[in-house]
Amino acid sequence: MQPDWDQRYRQGNTPWDKGFASPPLIEWLKFNQQRMTGRVLVPGCGTGHDVRAIANAEPTSAPLGIDISRTAITTCQQNKSYDNEQYQQADLFLLPQQYHKAFDWVWEHTCYCAIDPSERPKYVSAIASTLKPAGIFLGVFYLNPQSDATAPPDGPPHGTSIQEVETLFLADNGFVLESSKTPNAWYPGRKGREHIMQFRRL
């Protein structure tokens, strides 16, 4: 059973919200200027830190953050800082038709590791449906966030592995893997627990 995400936001029970964008994303944007252009989808955007980071770094981009929580989206809209950032309450698994093949990029951060692992194939299908041909899926994946006593208690509920992500995205030949590496920046407590991967839609 999935958590009531909106209730978590209403109660302020959101330890995954660090108050600033994902360090691996900030690092990537710094070293890949003028690459993440066009329309960018950010599923499970929470309170919008990553969307604002993209909007700020790439003024020609049009990042759209979606989240199932109305409260999170309201917070995003209240904190909007850039003309090119947009938000919409939406369920990734029930996206409207206008999202079909509409995006040049998808940025993933914690959405994949927040959903039940049984829904991950459905997640991949949803992502694939939103990308234009040759569109890029870029994500930072949290590896085994609760695997031992040193795991910080504020991470997403479900871990993953590099092999699992590769298997799911390459299963039907819908994607090709372009890069896979450990980031050089991370939230406190996540050193060595995250991996950034980039796939291109065929």
C-alpha positions in Angstrom: 0.0 0.0 0.0 1.4 3.4 -1.0 1.7 6.1 1.6 -0.7 9.0 1.6 1.8 11.5 0.1 -0.5 14.4 0.4 -1.1 13.8 4.0 2.7 13.6 4.5 3.0 17.1 2.9 0.1 18.5 4.9 1.7 17.3 8.1 5.2 18.5 7.1 6.4 14.9 7.5 8.8 15.1 4.5 12.3 14.2 5.7 13.3 13.6 2.1 12.9 17.4 1.4 16.4 18.8 2.1 15.4 22.4 1.2 17.6 22.4 -2.0 18.0 20.6 -5.2 19.7 17.2 -5.7 23.5 17.7 -5.5 24.0 15.2 -8.4 21.6 17.3 -10.5 23.4 20.6 -9.6 26.7 19.0 -10.5 25.4 17.6 -13.8 23.9 21.0 -14.8 27.2 22.7 -14.1 29.2 20.5 -16.4 26.6 20.1 -19.1 25.5 23.7 -19.8 23.0 24.2 -22.6 22.2 20.5 -22.9 19.0 20.1 -20.9 16.9 22.3 -23.2 13.4 22.0 -24.4 10.6 20.5 -22.4 11.7 18.7 -19.2 9.4 16.5 -17.1 10.2 16.0 -13.4 8.0 13.3 -11.9 7.4 13.3 -8.2 8.8 16.8 -8.0 7.8 17.4 -4.4 8.2 21.1 -3.5 10.0 21.8 -6.7 13.7 22.3 -5.8 15.0 20.3 -8.8 12.6 22.0 -11.2 13.8 25.4 -10.0 17.4 24.3 -10.4 16.8 23.3 -14.0 14.8 26.5 -14.8 17.6 28.6 -13.4 20.5 26.8 -15.0 18.8 26.5 -18.4 16.7 29.5 -19.2 15.7 28.1 -22.6 14.3 24.9 -20.9 10.6 24.5 -19.9 10.7 22.2 -16.9 7.4 20.8 -15.7 7.2 19.3 -12.2 4.3 16.9 -11.5 3.4 15.4 -8.2 0.4 13.4 -6.9 0.2 15.6 -3.9 -1.9 18.7 -4.3 -0.2 20.3 -1.2 3.2 19.8 -2.7 2.1 21.4 -6.0 0.5 24.3 -4.2 3.9 24.8 -2.4 5.7 24.7 -5.7 3.4 27.4 -7.2 3.8 29.6 -4.1 7.6 29.4 -4.3 7.9 29.8 -8.1 11.0 31.8 -8.9 11.4 31.6 -12.7 9.1 32.3 -15.6 10.0 29.0 -17.3 9.2 26.6 -14.3 5.7 25.0 -14.4 3.8 22.6 -12.1 0.8 20.4 -12.4 -0.8 17.9 -10.0 -0.8 14.6 -11.8 -0.4 10.9 -11.4 2.6 9.5 -13.4 0.6 6.4 -14.1 -2.5 8.3 -15.3 -1.0 11.1 -17.4 -3.2 13.1 -19.8 -2.8 12.5 -23.6 -1.0 15.8 -24.1 2.0 14.4 -22.2 2.4 11.6 -24.8 5.8 12.1 -26.6 5.8 15.7 -25.4 9.2 15.9 -23.6 12.8 16.2 -24.6 14.1 15.2 -21.2 12.9 13.5 -18.0 14.8 14.1 -14.8 14.3 11.4 -12.1 15.1 11.9 -8.4 13.5 9.7 -5.7 10.2 9.0 -7.6 11.4 5.6 -8.7 12.6 4.7 -5.2 9.4 5.9 -3.6 6.9 3.7 -5.5 6.4 0.1 -4.8 9.0 -2.0 -6.6 6.3 -4.0 -8.2 5.2 -0.9 -10.1 8.7 -0.2 -11.6 7.9 -1.8 -15.0 4.9 0.4 -15.2 7.1 3.4 -14.3 9.4 2.6 -17.2 6.5 2.4 -19.6 5.1 5.7 -18.3 8.5 7.4 -18.8 8.9 6.0 -22.3 5.5 7.3 -23.3 6.3 10.8 -22.3 9.6 11.1 -24.3 10.0 12.2 -27.8 12.1 9.9 -30.1 15.7 10.4 -29.0 14.5 12.0 -25.8 16.7 11.6 -22.8 16.0 10.1 -19.4 18.4 11.2 -16.7 18.1 9.9 -13.2 19.9 9.6 -9.9 19.0 6.4 -8.2 19.3 5.7 -4.5 21.0 2.4 -4.0 19.9 0.3 -1.0 18.9 3.3 1.3 18.0 1.1 4.2 20.5 -1.8 3.7 22.4 -1.4 7.0 22.6 0.4 10.3 24.5 3.4 8.7 21.7 4.1 6.3 20.2 7.6 6.9 16.6 7.4 8.1 15.3 10.1 5.7 15.7 8.5 2.3 13.1 6.9 0.0 11.6 3.7 1.2 12.8 1.3 -1.5 16.3 0.7 -2.7 17.4 -0.5 -6.1 20.5 -1.7 -8.0 22.3 -0.6 -11.1 21.6 -4.0 -12.6 17.8 -3.6 -11.9 17.6 -0.2 -13.5 19.5 -1.3 -16.6 17.4 -4.5 -16.9 14.1 -2.6 -16.8 15.1 0.2 -19.2 16.8 -2.0 -21.7 14.3 -4.9 -21.6 12.2 -4.0 -24.6 15.0 -2.2 -26.6 13.1 1.1 -26.0 16.2 2.7 -24.5 19.9 2.7 -24.9 22.3 3.4 -22.0 24.5 6.4 -22.6 26.3 6.9 -19.3 26.4 5.4 -15.8 28.5 6.7 -13.0 28.8 7.6 -9.3 28.2 11.3 -8.8 30.8 13.5 -7.1 28.2 15.4 -5.0 25.5 14.1 -2.7 23.2 15.0 0.2 24.7 14.4 3.6 24.7 10.6 4.4 24.3 9.5 0.8 28.0 9.2 -0.3 28.4 6.0 -2.2 24.6 5.3 -2.1 23.6 7.1 -5.3 24.2 6.4 -9.0 23.4 8.7 -11.9 22.3 7.1 -15.2 21.4 8.5 -18.6 19.3 6.6 -21.2 18.2 7.7 -24.7 14.8 6.8 -26.1 14.9 5.0 -29.4 
